[in-house]
Amino acid sequence: MSRKRKSSLKVKAAAGVGAAVLAVGIAAVTVSTSQAATENCAGLEQALKNNQNFVAAQQANPDAQSEARIANRQAVIDNIQQRLQAAGCQ
Protein backbone atom coordinates (compact mmCIF):
# COMPACT_ATOMS: atom_id res chain seq x y z
CA MET A 1 0.00 0.00 0.00
CA SER A 2 1.44 3.38 -0.98
CA ARG A 3 1.23 6.39 1.22
CA LYS A 4 0.24 9.69 -0.27
CA ARG A 5 1.97 12.64 1.24
CA LYS A 6 -0.25 15.51 2.16
CA SER A 7 1.04 19.06 1.94
CA SER A 8 0.72 20.97 5.14
CA LEU A 9 -1.53 23.98 5.39
CA LYS A 10 1.52 26.22 5.92
CA VAL A 11 3.12 25.06 2.67
CA LYS A 12 -0.10 25.62 0.75
CA ALA A 13 -0.56 29.06 2.28
CA ALA A 14 3.03 30.06 1.47
CA ALA A 15 2.61 28.90 -2.13
CA GLY A 16 -0.61 30.86 -2.47
CA VAL A 17 0.91 34.01 -1.01
CA GLY A 18 3.93 33.65 -3.29
CA ALA A 19 1.73 33.32 -6.35
CA ALA A 20 -0.31 36.37 -5.34
CA VAL A 21 2.81 38.48 -4.78
CA LEU A 22 4.16 37.43 -8.16
CA ALA A 23 0.90 38.32 -9.90
CA VAL A 24 0.76 41.74 -8.22
CA GLY A 25 4.39 42.42 -9.16
CA ILE A 26 3.79 41.55 -12.80
CA ALA A 27 0.67 43.72 -12.88
CA ALA A 28 2.50 46.69 -11.33
CA VAL A 29 5.35 46.49 -13.83
CA THR A 30 2.94 46.16 -16.74
CA VAL A 31 0.85 49.14 -15.66
CA SER A 32 3.84 51.39 -14.98
CA THR A 33 5.54 50.67 -18.29
CA SER A 34 2.37 50.98 -20.35
CA GLN A 35 1.41 54.23 -18.63
CA ALA A 36 4.79 55.85 -19.31
CA ALA A 37 4.51 54.99 -22.99
CA THR A 38 1.10 56.62 -23.36
CA GLU A 39 1.50 59.82 -21.33
CA ASN A 40 0.81 63.06 -23.17
CA CYS A 41 3.37 65.60 -21.94
CA ALA A 42 1.42 68.61 -23.17
CA GLY A 43 -1.74 67.37 -21.50
CA LEU A 44 0.03 66.69 -18.22
CA GLU A 45 1.70 70.11 -18.29
CA GLN A 46 -1.68 71.77 -18.90
CA ALA A 47 -3.25 69.80 -16.06
CA LEU A 48 -0.38 70.85 -13.79
CA LYS A 49 -0.85 74.50 -14.74
CA ASN A 50 -4.63 74.32 -14.21
CA ASN A 51 -4.21 72.80 -10.74
CA GLN A 52 -1.55 75.34 -9.76
CA ASN A 53 -3.86 78.16 -10.88
CA PHE A 54 -6.70 76.67 -8.85
CA VAL A 55 -4.52 76.54 -5.72
CA ALA A 56 -3.42 80.16 -6.26
CA ALA A 57 -7.06 81.25 -6.60
CA GLN A 58 -8.05 79.40 -3.42
CA GLN A 59 -5.17 81.04 -1.55
CA ALA A 60 -6.12 84.48 -2.85
CA ASN A 61 -9.81 84.11 -1.94
CA PRO A 62 -10.11 81.48 0.80
CA ASP A 63 -13.36 80.16 2.18
CA ALA A 64 -14.25 77.52 4.77
CA GLN A 65 -13.30 74.64 2.46
CA SER A 66 -10.18 76.15 0.90
CA GLU A 67 -7.71 74.33 3.13
CA ALA A 68 -9.13 70.93 2.19
CA ARG A 69 -9.33 71.84 -1.50
CA ILE A 70 -5.73 73.07 -1.51
CA ALA A 71 -4.51 69.88 0.20
CA ASN A 72 -6.38 67.77 -2.34
CA ARG A 73 -5.06 69.73 -5.30
CA GLN A 74 -1.52 69.61 -3.92
CA ALA A 75 -1.75 65.81 -3.89
CA VAL A 76 -2.94 65.95 -7.51
CA ILE A 77 -0.05 68.29 -8.41
CA ASP A 78 2.44 65.90 -6.79
CA ASN A 79 0.99 63.00 -8.79
CA ILE A 80 1.14 64.93 -12.06
CA GLN A 81 4.77 65.88 -11.38
CA GLN A 82 5.62 62.22 -10.77
CA ARG A 83 3.89 61.24 -14.02
CA LEU A 84 5.75 63.97 -15.93
CA GLN A 85 9.06 62.73 -14.57
CA ALA A 86 8.24 59.07 -15.24
CA ALA A 87 7.26 59.88 -18.82
CA GLY A 88 10.48 61.83 -19.37
CA CYS A 89 8.66 65.09 -19.97
CA GLN A 90 10.83 67.18 -17.64
C-alpha positions in Angstrom: 0.0 0.0 0.0 1.4 3.4 -1.0 1.2 6.4 1.2 0.2 9.7 -0.3 2.0 12.6 1.2 -0.3 15.5 2.2 1.0 19.1 1.9 0.7 21.0 5.1 -1.5 24.0 5.4 1.5 26.2 5.9 3.1 25.1 2.7 -0.1 25.6 0.8 -0.6 29.1 2.3 3.0 30.1 1.5 2.6 28.9 -2.1 -0.6 30.9 -2.5 0.9 34.0 -1.0 3.9 33.7 -3.3 1.7 33.3 -6.4 -0.3 36.4 -5.3 2.8 38.5 -4.8 4.2 37.4 -8.2 0.9 38.3 -9.9 0.8 41.7 -8.2 4.4 42.4 -9.2 3.8 41.5 -12.8 0.7 43.7 -12.9 2.5 46.7 -11.3 5.3 46.5 -13.8 2.9 46.2 -16.7 0.8 49.1 -15.7 3.8 51.4 -15.0 5.5 50.7 -18.3 2.4 51.0 -20.3 1.4 54.2 -18.6 4.8 55.8 -19.3 4.5 55.0 -23.0 1.1 56.6 -23.4 1.5 59.8 -21.3 0.8 63.1 -23.2 3.4 65.6 -21.9 1.4 68.6 -23.2 -1.7 67.4 -21.5 0.0 66.7 -18.2 1.7 70.1 -18.3 -1.7 71.8 -18.9 -3.2 69.8 -16.1 -0.4 70.8 -13.8 -0.9 74.5 -14.7 -4.6 74.3 -14.2 -4.2 72.8 -10.7 -1.5 75.3 -9.8 -3.9 78.2 -10.9 -6.7 76.7 -8.9 -4.5 76.5 -5.7 -3.4 80.2 -6.3 -7.1 81.3 -6.6 -8.1 79.4 -3.4 -5.2 81.0 -1.5 -6.1 84.5 -2.9 -9.8 84.1 -1.9 -10.1 81.5 0.8 -13.4 80.2 2.2 -14.2 77.5 4.8 -13.3 74.6 2.5 -10.2 76.1 0.9 -7.7 74.3 3.1 -9.1 70.9 2.2 -9.3 71.8 -1.5 -5.7 73.1 -1.5 -4.5 69.9 0.2 -6.4 67.8 -2.3 -5.1 69.7 -5.3 -1.5 69.6 -3.9 -1.8 65.8 -3.9 -2.9 66.0 -7.5 0.0 68.3 -8.4 2.4 65.9 -6.8 1.0 63.0 -8.8 1.1 64.9 -12.1 4.8 65.9 -11.4 5.6 62.2 -10.8 3.9 61.2 -14.0 5.8 64.0 -15.9 9.1 62.7 -14.6 8.2 59.1 -15.2 7.3 59.9 -18.8 10.5 61.8 -19.4 8.7 65.1 -20.0 10.8 67.2 -17.6 
